[in-house]
Amino acid sequence: MQLSPLNRRRLALFKAHKRGWWSLWIFLALFVFSLGAEIIANDKPIVVRYDGEWFFPVFKRYPETAFGGEFPLQANYKSPYIQELIAAKDGWMIWPIIPFSYSSINYELQVPAPAPPSLANWLGTDDQGRDVLARVIYGFRISVLFALTLTLISSVIGVIAGALQGFYGGWVDLVGQRLLEIWSGLPVLYLLIILASFVQPNFWWLLGIMLLFSWMSLVDVVRAEFLRGRNLEYVRAARALGMQNGAIMFRHILPNAMVSTMTFIPFILTGAIGTLTALDFLASACRPARRRWANWSPRARPTCRRPGSVSAPSWCWR
């Protein structure tokens, strides 16, 4: 796809901002890295060679009997019994860099949990003996996926609502603004807690509930750009040529309105993670919240001042 001269100039300006450019690439690298969390941090080996056959426990569950065991239960590859069975057939295993999953408990800790960083647990463990680094990797993935999904859908809704109000004006704009004023005046966090109490929240329930309110931040920006753009000369020329309203809105006005719109998207992204963190801190989000950064808030608070504790400002509320 070839960029227009205007978009090439915008991209060049963005590249000139070194901090933003490199931050984008670091974020993308970390996100791609987290997508392979099962291969990086897992309590199951990536590859097992046993009796001339190949096994991939990271992607498929194997019973103990597949390795000569006695019970048809899921194999515990850290068990000395399973390791001896595999070694007896000249087998071997390749483990992930971090041999713990987000829910794995290290039963071989030499100190009480939460344990400080060590060779076994690079960032230490939480109060239940689970590896912190593994939980950070899994939490990064689910939190960013949630925020990206929410941002994408809410941006589409907000852009469409703002475009309709700004382009048509009149009673469409009047009714839309009054509804927006009423809806934006509601206490969002309290309503999220109330709605989350009626159902057992999961990823999609929380996404739908938060989507009810997250789209409003873009409406006023897009509406203002369309109010300004609908009276410009190129829009009048397009109307004179008989172009449909939908084509004028989304092929001519919207591209010029995207600059100010894109400014708000990072704030929606970070706001989604912040709201999710607040809900988990108040114990109103997914239960059990096992794989999100938000799950760290209530656990990090009592251990913020312990040596070896891994914390961040959002996890260390006072």
FENQUISUL-V594807 format. One record per residue. PHI is phi in whole degrees, -180 to 180 (NA if undefined). D_LAST is the distance of its C-alpha to the last C-alpha in whole Angstrom. Layout:
phi->[PHI/PHI]
d_last->[D_LAST/D_LAST]
This chain:
phi->[NA/-94/-81/-73/-56/-65/-69/-65/-68/-64/-64/-65/-65/-67/-64/-68/-86/-61/-63/-68/-64/-72/-64/-62/-69/-66/-62/-63/-64/-66/-67/-63/-60/-72/-64/-99/-60/-65/-87/-88/-133/-160/-92/-120/-69/-72/-134/-128/-107/-143/53/78/-116/-107/-130/-128/-63/-65/-103/-147/-87/-122/-76/-61/-67/-66/-115/88/-78/-101/-116/-82/-100/-63/-69/-101/-73/-89/-71/-58/-64/-66/-63/-68/-63/-69/-67/-65/-104/57/-92/-154/-135/-112/-97/-64/-60/-110/-81/-139/-94/-67/-110/-72/-108/-86/-84/-107/-64/-90/-131/-65/-76/-76/-91/-73/-58/-151/-66/-79/-122/-63/-113/83/-126/-87/-71/-107/83/-93/-67/-70/-63/-62/-71/-65/-65/-65/-66/-61/-64/-70/-68/-71/-61/-62/-66/-65/-63/-63/-64/-63/-69/-67/-67/-62/-65/-64/-66/-64/-63/-66/-65/-64/-66/-72/-77/-85/60/59/-69/-63/-68/-64/-65/-62/-67/-67/-63/-67/-63/-67/-67/-74/-82/-75/-73/-62/-62/-65/-66/-63/-65/-65/-65/-68/-79/-83/-128/-86/-67/-134/-55/-76/-63/-64/-61/-66/-66/-71/-67/-62/-121/-76/-80/-71/-68/-91/-62/-64/-66/-65/-59/-63/-66/-74/-62/-74/-79/-70/-104/-76/-65/-67/-72/-64/-66/-65/-66/-65/-82/86/-72/-68/-60/-61/-67/-64/-65/-100/-103/-119/-80/-59/-57/-79/-93/-75/-62/-70/-67/-63/-64/-88/-63/-60/-71/-65/-62/-69/-65/-65/-67/-64/-66/-62/-65/-63/-65/-69/-63/-92/60/-119/-105/-57/-125/-84/-85/-91/-127/-119/-58/-58/-66/-79/-55/-69/-83/-79/-59/-75/-115/-62/-99/-82/-60/91/-73/-96/-143/-139/-53/-75/-96/-118/-74/-117]
d_last->[50/51/48/50/50/47/45/46/45/42/41/43/40/37/39/39/35/35/31/31/34/32/29/31/33/30/28/32/32/29/29/33/32/30/32/34/31/34/36/33/31/33/34/38/40/41/45/47/50/52/56/57/54/51/48/45/42/39/41/43/43/46/47/47/51/51/51/53/51/52/49/49/45/43/43/40/41/39/41/44/47/46/46/49/51/50/51/54/56/55/52/48/45/43/39/36/34/32/33/30/29/26/27/29/28/29/31/32/29/30/27/24/22/19/22/22/24/27/31/30/27/26/22/22/21/19/19/22/24/24/24/21/23/25/23/21/25/26/22/23/26/26/23/25/28/26/25/29/31/29/29/33/34/32/33/37/36/35/38/40/39/39/42/44/43/44/47/49/47/49/48/46/44/44/43/40/38/39/37/34/33/33/31/29/28/27/23/23/20/21/24/23/21/25/27/25/26/29/30/29/27/28/28/31/30/26/28/30/28/26/29/30/28/27/31/31/29/32/35/35/35/38/40/40/41/44/45/46/47/50/52/52/56/55/54/57/59/58/58/62/62/62/58/56/53/51/52/52/48/47/49/50/47/44/44/44/41/39/38/36/35/34/31/29/29/26/24/25/24/21/20/22/19/16/18/18/15/14/17/16/12/14/17/19/21/23/24/24/21/23/23/21/18/16/16/14/11/11/13/11/7/9/11/9/11/14/17/19/16/16/12/12/10/10/9/6/4/0]
